[in-house]
Amino acid sequence: MEHLNFLQSFKDNLKKEVATDLEKSLEMLFSVLNKQSPARNELLALEGRFNQVKSESLKSIISYDTRTLAINQIRNGAIEFVEQLEYKDLDSTFSPELKTNIDAFNAAAVPVELESEFPLDAIKSESESETFISSSPQINEDSNPKKETPQKPQAGSSNPDASPLSIPEYEIFVAQHQATLKTFPRVFRRAREISIRRDMNSATDFHQAIQTHLVTLQKFETLLAPIRENIKQIRLDRNNEIYWLQYKMIKEVPETVESDSLEILATALPKLESLYESLDKLNLI
């Protein structure tokens, strides 16, 4: 069943987040669980252990090797925790697609007490009987055919004309442009968040936003990379202070820009190009 495949895929993405950033993933898992789930207690225990290790490490109570071992144990525990999650543990408000699959799972579930009282064979026979009755010709008082009411566009995507993007297609797109996206931390974080939420509408909007500004994003990446690599040496020379100040002002743009405000990059790009040319002429990059 499709909702079962979705659940495993959803958990696989959560485990990737645990492997990448344990602290942030523990925080995120609380938003994934519904408030009634008993699994929250186990998650609280994992978070408590992580905070204890972090505190003891900062106070130099434990060695680096002990800290590394403890963190790895917590990470393995978090991965096992995610693997054990079921639909009943998840919060349907986390993402529209998760809600759809939770609803599909609940609809497919047959309560045990109902199954014993009404055997499946009896339910099937009754269903077939209803099908026969509904297929029989009926006299309609209104002989005129009813006009179909046009359906409203599905809410969720800010651009109704954009072709829906499947999650696998979205993840391939993000992987192809991962190096570029990592130049913009908040944009890359948003990309990972959408992948975890499995939100097709958000994936479509994000894809369109990146495609629209892709050339500008790639220029930023190309020009900024060599400056970042050499900025420490540039800063040490007082004669280059002006370039350091210019860099400080420019680097705030890619660090703070969001996926829904990428148009501001076009304004900052000429300043970056000018700084790059100045440093290149001086053989500082």
C-alpha positions in Angstrom: 0.0 0.0 0.0 1.2 3.5 -0.9 0.8 4.9 2.7 3.2 2.1 4.0 5.8 3.0 1.4 5.5 6.7 2.4 6.0 5.9 6.1 9.3 4.1 5.4 10.5 6.8 3.1 9.5 9.4 5.7 11.4 7.6 8.4 14.4 7.2 6.2 14.6 10.9 5.7 14.3 11.5 9.4 17.2 9.1 10.0 19.3 11.0 7.5 18.7 14.1 9.6 19.7 12.3 12.7 23.0 11.2 11.1 23.7 14.7 9.8 22.8 16.9 12.8 21.9 15.1 16.0 21.0 18.1 18.1 18.7 19.8 15.5 17.1 16.5 14.6 16.2 15.7 18.2 14.4 19.1 18.4 12.7 18.5 15.1 11.4 15.0 16.2 9.3 16.6 18.9 7.3 18.5 16.1 6.9 15.2 14.3 5.3 13.4 17.2 1.7 14.0 18.3 1.3 15.0 21.9 -0.5 11.8 22.9 2.3 9.5 21.6 4.0 7.5 24.3 7.2 7.7 22.2 7.6 11.3 23.5 8.9 9.9 26.8 11.6 7.9 25.0 12.6 11.0 23.0 12.8 13.1 26.2 15.2 10.5 27.6 17.4 10.8 24.5 17.4 14.6 24.6 18.2 14.5 28.3 21.1 12.2 27.8 22.4 14.4 24.9 22.2 17.6 27.0 24.0 15.9 29.9 26.9 14.8 27.6 27.0 18.2 26.0 27.2 19.9 29.5 29.8 17.5 30.9 31.9 18.0 27.7 31.8 21.8 28.0 32.8 21.6 31.7 35.7 19.2 30.8 34.2 16.6 33.1 34.5 13.9 30.3 37.2 13.4 27.7 36.8 14.0 24.0 36.8 10.2 23.3 34.2 9.6 26.0 32.0 12.4 24.5 32.4 11.0 21.0 31.4 7.5 22.2 28.4 8.8 24.1 27.2 10.9 21.2 27.5 8.0 18.8 25.4 5.8 21.2 22.7 8.5 21.4 22.7 8.8 17.6 22.3 5.1 17.2 19.5 5.2 19.8 17.8 8.0 17.9 18.0 6.1 14.6 16.4 3.0 16.3 13.8 5.3 17.8 12.8 6.7 14.4 12.6 3.2 12.9 10.1 2.1 15.5 7.7 5.0 14.8 4.2 4.2 13.5 1.5 6.4 12.1 -0.2 6.5 15.5 2.8 8.4 16.8 2.9 11.1 14.1 1.4 14.5 14.1 -0.8 15.0 11.0 -0.2 18.8 11.1 3.5 18.3 10.4 2.9 18.3 6.6 -0.1 18.0 4.2 1.3 14.9 2.7 1.8 13.2 6.0 -1.8 14.0 6.9 -3.0 12.5 3.7 -1.2 9.2 4.4 -2.2 9.1 8.0 -5.8 9.5 6.8 -5.3 6.7 4.3 -3.8 4.4 6.9 -6.7 5.1 9.3 -9.2 4.4 6.6 -7.6 1.1 5.7 -7.5 -0.1 9.3 -10.3 -2.5 10.3 -11.0 -2.5 14.0 -10.7 -6.0 15.5 -14.0 -5.9 17.3 -15.8 -4.9 14.1 -14.1 -7.6 12.1 -15.3 -10.3 14.6 -18.8 -8.9 14.6 -19.1 -8.4 10.9 -16.9 -10.9 9.0 -15.2 -9.7 5.9 -17.2 -12.1 3.7 -20.4 -10.6 4.9 -19.1 -7.1 4.3 -18.1 -8.1 0.8 -21.5 -9.6 0.0 -23.3 -6.5 1.3 -20.9 -4.3 -0.8 -21.6 -6.4 -3.9 -25.4 -6.1 -3.2 -25.1 -2.3 -3.0 -23.1 -2.3 -6.2 -25.9 -4.3 -8.0 -28.6 -2.0 -6.7 -26.7 1.2 -7.6 -26.0 -0.1 -11.1 -29.7 -0.8 -11.7 -31.5 1.8 -13.9 -33.3 4.4 -11.9 -36.0 6.9 -12.9 -34.8 10.4 -12.5 -37.5 13.1 -12.0 -35.2 15.6 -13.7 -34.5 14.3 -17.2 -32.0 17.1 -17.9 -28.4 16.0 -17.2 -26.8 17.8 -14.3 -23.9 20.1 -15.1 -20.6 19.3 -13.5 -19.4 22.0 -11.1 -15.9 23.0 -12.0 -13.4 22.2 -9.3 -11.4 24.9 -7.6 -7.6 24.8 -7.9 -6.0 22.9 -5.1 -4.8 25.2 -2.3 -1.2 25.0 -1.2 1.0 26.0 -4.1 1.5 29.7 -4.5 1.7 29.2 -8.2 -1.3 27.3 -9.6 0.3 27.2 -13.1 3.4 25.3 -11.9 3.5 21.6 -12.7 3.5 19.5 -9.6 6.9 18.1 -8.7 7.1 14.6 -7.2 9.3 14.2 -4.1 11.9 11.9 -5.8 12.2 14.5 -8.6 12.6 17.3 -6.0 15.3 15.3 -4.2 17.2 14.7 -7.4 17.0 18.5 -8.2 18.4 19.4 -4.7 21.2 16.8 -5.0 22.2 18.2 -8.4 22.5 21.8 -7.0 23.6 20.9 -3.5 27.0 22.7 -3.7 25.3 25.9 -4.8 22.5 25.7 -2.3 25.0 25.2 0.6 26.4 28.7 -0.2 23.0 29.9 1.2 22.5 28.2 4.6 18.9 29.2 5.1 17.9 28.2 1.6 19.6 24.8 2.0 18.0 24.3 5.4 14.6 24.9 3.8 15.4 22.4 1.1 16.1 19.7 3.7 13.0 20.6 5.6 10.8 20.2 2.6 12.4 16.8 1.9 11.6 15.6 5.4 8.0 17.0 5.3 7.4 15.4 1.9 5.4 18.4 1.0 4.8 18.4 -2.8 3.4 21.9 -3.0 6.3 23.4 -1.1 8.7 21.3 -3.2 7.1 22.7 -6.4 7.4 26.3 -5.2 11.0 25.8 -4.0 12.0 24.3 -7.3 10.5 27.1 -9.3 12.1 29.8 -7.1 15.6 28.2 -7.4 15.2 27.7 -11.2 14.2 31.3 -11.6 17.3 32.6 -9.8 19.7 29.7 -10.6 22.1 31.7 -12.7 22.4 34.4 -10.0 22.9 31.7 -7.3 25.6 30.0 -9.3 27.4 33.3 -9.9 27.4 34.1 -6.2 28.8 30.6 -5.5 31.6 31.0 -8.1 32.7 34.5 -7.0 32.3 34.1 -3.3 34.2 30.7 -2.9 37.7 32.0 -3.7 37.2 35.1 -1.6 36.2 33.0 1.4 39.2 30.8 1.0 41.6 33.8 1.1 39.8 36.2 3.3 41.9 35.5 6.4 45.1 36.5 4.6 43.4 39.5 3.1 42.2 40.6 6.6 45.7 40.4 8.1 47.0 43.2 5.8 45.8 46.6 7.1 46.1 48.0 3.5 43.3 45.6 2.6 40.9 46.7 5.3 38.5 48.2 2.8 38.1 44.8 1.1 37.5 43.1 4.4 34.7 45.6 5.2 33.2 45.1 1.8 33.3 41.4 2.2 31.6 41.6 5.7 28.8 43.5 4.1 28.3 41.2 1.1 28.6 37.9 3.0 25.5 38.8 5.1 23.4 38.5 2.0 23.8 34.8 1.2 23.9 34.0 4.9 20.5 35.6 5.6 18.6 35.2 2.3 15.5 33.0 2.3 14.2 30.9 -0.6 11.2 33.3 -1.0 13.4 36.4 -1.2 16.1 35.4 -3.7 15.5 38.5 -5.8 17.7 40.5 -3.4 20.7 38.6 -4.7 20.4 40.5 -8.0 21.0 43.8 -6.1 24.0 42.5 -4.2 25.7 40.7 -7.1 27.3 43.8 -8.7 29.0 44.6 -5.4 30.3 41.1 -5.2 31.5 41.2 -8.8 33.3 44.5 -8.1 35.0 43.1 -5.0 36.1 40.0 -6.9 37.6 42.1 -9.7 39.5 44.3 -7.2 41.0 41.3 -5.4 41.8 39.5 -8.6 43.8 42.5 -9.9 45.8 42.5 -6.7 46.4 38.8 -7.0 44.8 38.3 -3.6 42.5 35.5 -4.8 
